């Protein structure tokens, strides 16, 4: 018998990862995802671990290659949306993405911006990015969409003299700062390892 949960985490990847791992600790393993749906089946408590990976910057081919690579490594992998959009035929421009991923449609990575990766729990921490340089690059990919939105809102707030848009721009600055600090920390650690 399966258990269905309806949740929306948006860009809160760590919150989503922690929730999935708490479900696994309670004895539930993910078997299917939808827009809001997470469907689980019973398993041994703590049998699996989860990691959530942002792939919105990748082209369709790179996203599929990465998905297939993770499955070849023995992981179970699920696509997940980062936003709620129920329309058909949408096109989204992502100037911060790699060249093949800048235009996202229903046939590419639109509503497939996240990968939920499951592995058997071996008692070791589950992290897909093991080197400091790899982590810094990953945090750059997480920072760039927030940075673009923050800059656009700041420009609109200035042009329109809108206090509300200015406040929203400042709110969007928070994740930019958080990810930038992570980038700087990992680059510093990478330099320290070189010594």
N, C-alpha and C positions, 0 to 999 in steps of 0.2 A: 504494500500500500504506500502511495506517495503522499508527501506533504507539500502543499503549495503555499508560498508566501508572496505577497505583493509589496514591493518596495521600490523606491526611486532614490538613488544616491547621487545622480548627476556626476559632477567632477570630484566628489569626495571619495577618492580611490582608497585611501587608508581606512576610512569608516566602512566601506564596502568589504574590504579584505578582512577587517576585524570581525564583522558580522558573519561572514562566510566561515571563518575559522571557529567562531563560537558555535555556529550550527554544527560544524564537524565535531567539535568537542561534545556536543549533545547527542551525537550519533546520527547525523544526517549528511548524506553525500549528494552533491548537485548532479542532476541528470538532464536538466533542460532549463533554458532561459528564454524569456520573451521581453517585450517592452518594459513591463513592470513585474513580470513573473520570474520567480525562482522556484523550480520544482526539485524536491529532494526525495531520496529513498533512504530507508534505514540502513545503517552500517554500524560497525563497532565504534563506540565513542573514541574520538581522536585518531581514527584510522587514516584520515587524509588531511592535507594542508592546502591552503589556497593562497594564490598571489594574483593581484589584479594589475594588468599591464595596459598602458595607454598606447594605441597604435594609430591614432587619428592622423598623424603626419605621414604615414606610409602610403605608397601607391597600392593599388589593388594587388598587383603581382607581388610586391614585397610583403604585404600583409599576409597573403596566402602562403608565401614561402616560409615566413616566420611561424605561422600557424602549423604548417606541415612539419617544420623542423622541430617544434616543441612536441608534437605528437610522436615523431620518430624517436625522441629522447625518452619516451615512455609516459609523458604527461597526458592528461585529459584536458582538452581545451574547448572553451565555449566563447562565442562572440557575444558582446553585450553593447547596448546603446549607452551613450553618455547623455543624451538629451531625449526629450519626449517630442516626437513629431509623428503624427499619424497620417500625414498626407502622402500621396503617391506622386512621383515625378518631380521631386524636389532636387534642386542643384544647390550646392553650397561651395563657395570659394574660400579656400584656406591658404592665404598667402604665406603663412609660416611653415607650410608642409613642404616635403620634397617635391620635385617637379611633377612626377606622376600622380601625386596625391593632392595637388592644389585644387582640383575640381572634384568634389565628392558628389556622387549621385547614388540612387538606390542600388545600382548595379556595382558600385565600387565600395567605399568604406563608410558611406553615410549610414548612420544608425548601427555601425559595426566598429565603433572607435575603441572599444575595450576588448581585451582578452582576459577571461577568467581561467587561470591555469591551476590544475589540481594535480597533486602528487601524493603518493603513499607517504605517510608520516614515518620518517626514519629517525626522528628525534633531533635532527639538525634544522637550523633556521632555513626557511625557504625564501631565497632571493634570486631573481633571474639575472640581476646585474651584480657581478662579483668583483669587478675591478673598479677602482676609483674613477678612472677615465670614463668607463662605460656608464657609471652612475651619473657623472657630471653631464654627459651627453643626454642621458635619459631625462634628467631634471631640466635641461635646456628645452627639450621637446614638450615638457609639461608647462614650463614658464611661458613659452612663446605665444600661445593663444591668449593667455591672460594679459600679456604685455601689449599685444595688438589691440585687444578690446579696451584696455585702459587708455592707451594713447588716442584711439579714435574718440572715446568718450571725453577725454580731456580737450581735444580739439573742438568737438561739438559744444562742450560746455563753454569754452572760451568764445567761439564764434557767436553762439546764441545767448551768451551771458546767463547761462542756466546754472543755478545753484544746485538743483537736483542732479543734473548730469555730472556736475563736479563732485558731488558726494558719492555717486555711484562709481566714478572714476577712482576716487580714493579707496573705496571698498575693494575694487578690482586690483588695486595696488598691493593689497595684503598678500594674495597668493604669489604675486610677482616677487615680492621681497622674500617670502618663505622659500620659494624655489631658488632664487638667486643666492641665498645664504647656503642652501644645500650644494649648489654648483661650486661656490667658492670653497666650501669645506672639503668637498671631494677633490677638487683641483689641488688644494693645499696638501691633502693627504697623499695624493699621487706624487707631488714634488718631494715630499718627505721620504717616500719609499725609494726614490731615485738616489738619495744620498746614501 
